[in-house]
Amino acid sequence: MSHVNAVSFAILAVSFLSVTLIGFAAARWRPAEDPMQLNEWGLGGRGFGTFISWFLLGGDLYTAYTFIAVPALVYATGAAGFYALSYTIMVFPIVFLFGPRLWSVARARGYVTPGEFVRGRYGSQGLGLAVTLTGILATMPYIALQLVGIESVLAVMGLGTSSGNAFVANLPLVIAFVILAGYTYLAGLRAPALIAFVKDAFIYVTVIVAIIYIPSRLGGWAHIFGAASAHLKSVNPATGKPFGSLVVLPSGEWAYATLALGSALALFIYPHAVTGVLAARRRDVIRRNAAMLPAYTLVLGLIALLGYMARATPAVNAGVAAGGGDAQLSVPLLFQHMFPSWMAGIGYSAIVIGALVPAAIMSIAAANLFTRNIYKELFRPHATQAQETRVAQLASLVMKVGALGFALELNRTFSINLQLLGGIWILQTFPAVVISLYTRWFHRFALIIGWAVGIAYGTIEAYRTPGGGQQHFGASIAPVFGHTTYIAITAVLVNLVVAVGLTLVFHAVRLRDGYDHTRPADYSADAAPPVVAAARGTVSAAP
Amino acid sequence: MAQPAPPDSRPIVRGVVTVLLLVAIGGALVVPIYARSRPKLGDFPFFYWYQLAWVPVVAIACGLCYILLRTKPARVDASTNGGEVQQ
């Protein structure tokens, strides 16, 4: 793998450069009257309509995780990996339900982060901080996952990782991230919103070509499913059981369903997804996008099938074995062996740019959280808008360095488990963030204690679960009462039971509760405050 | 405030929307529905083509719910006076 293909490399380099230019140019796109406001840097001025929101959310939610880890899981375990399809089907009806309420209350009260909403809803600094820390902690491995995506492309191209020197090996990744950090710092959310258009062009072209061209070269779908099935039925020497199955077995149905449901419930409370939702111009934009975003789900389903195509390609299997059995290499290797080098270059670009967009949005979302819920809440309650924006810009840099550390230090064989660990944590904020959109019944201390118990339970369970050659954090599913269940679901149920029980107790002993800063009308409010509406209205009312 | 009741508050609309969204979620959540290999569509086992086919079903369900919940009178206002409505 030491030989670098010049054509593929040239195409990747040109697309990376174009995206860099677009990223920096985005600072001048839809210019704000006063760019030094967190609304502007962190939410793109809260002015994105249906069209831009579609690209932004699509670019945000369907990440390098999609392109690398999902087919890798399908490549390794078969049908079980398709839970990602089921999960991204369920997520849209779910966001349809609560997305508009969250958007409305955030618009009415000027909230930029989910932490601020919880802080305002319960008048509780502690609960706001809990949600904030969880968000930042869960986002870090998610950004790292994007880096792992870039890494596997670079590895297949023979860049970097073939060098024995650790510094040289990581250099391309570090350079890519420094540039990403540069335009995110300058342009804020406008940069990923604009780059998302390019990202999607690359992804749609790659997927359509792959799904038509590769099966014809491999002898059709019958051969692909046949080869996959033959592999999955064979016995894994490490476990003494088959590698997987072509259709989920009855014993695996519960794990499949809970993984899909847990991931779907978690997705839209991730800070970066909330950022995408809050950047919408109107309440209706979110519902309309819930109907239009499933187009990406279809693409995800097709991408998952790339895992089987990789399995049916002997050269890919040899390459994965040569790479130490790293299934993450399967899709880049598939492109390398099946596509002419220029098309492989486009495929690599799709993955790399597909990693940059969400990484940018995630670091912005985490920076918003830090600024509003830690810096302003604890250190500078009277910070000006300009100070807030400056702090957020710096925080986005720190997040990226942290994620780089995460990516370079941790085991990368199953990067999907990193994200699933983040999912376990983030789902523990579901009662405080989502259920609170509907009811203020819970007591703030009960929610905090429930959250702490859920996080502790989930982390310990994940720690105790071996798998993938590791003793700890090997998988995110564990048996509960005889059913193998996604740990996040079990943990959030424990969390809810504690929160409900303690709320009853605290209400009974009349423990003082916090002040609710929101009003019922906030949850169905639409349109912008008059000033913003006037500025944006001229655009939306144009024929 | 002098608006006709927004669609969110009409019980029939709310009921229909809830059912549509629950069916959309259920079709993916209830795994035994599709954890089988037959009937095949072309060379695709049922497990795969069902899930891919369920995607547009969910999109249409969400689209219908969007249309049902749309605040019509306000949208007419929105196009004439620049979105400054619906307080």
Interface residues (C-beta under 8 A of the other chain):
Chain A: A79 F82 L85 S86 Y87 I89 M90 F92 P93 I94 F96 L97 G220 W221 A222 I224 F225 L246 V247 V248 L249 P250 E253 W254 Y256 A257 A260 L261 R281 R282 D284 R287 R288 A290 A291 M292 P294 A295 T297 L298 G301 L302 L305 S524 A525 D526 A527 A528 P530 A533 A534 R536 G537 T538 S540 A541
Chain B: P6 D8 L21 L22 A24 I25 G27 A28 L29 V30 V31 P32 A35 R36 S37 G42 D43 F44 P45 F46 F47 Y48 Q51 L52 W54 V55 P56 V58 A59 I60 A61 C62 G63 C65 Y66 L69 R70 T71 A74 R75 A78 S79 T80 N81 G82 G83 E84 V85 Q86 Q87
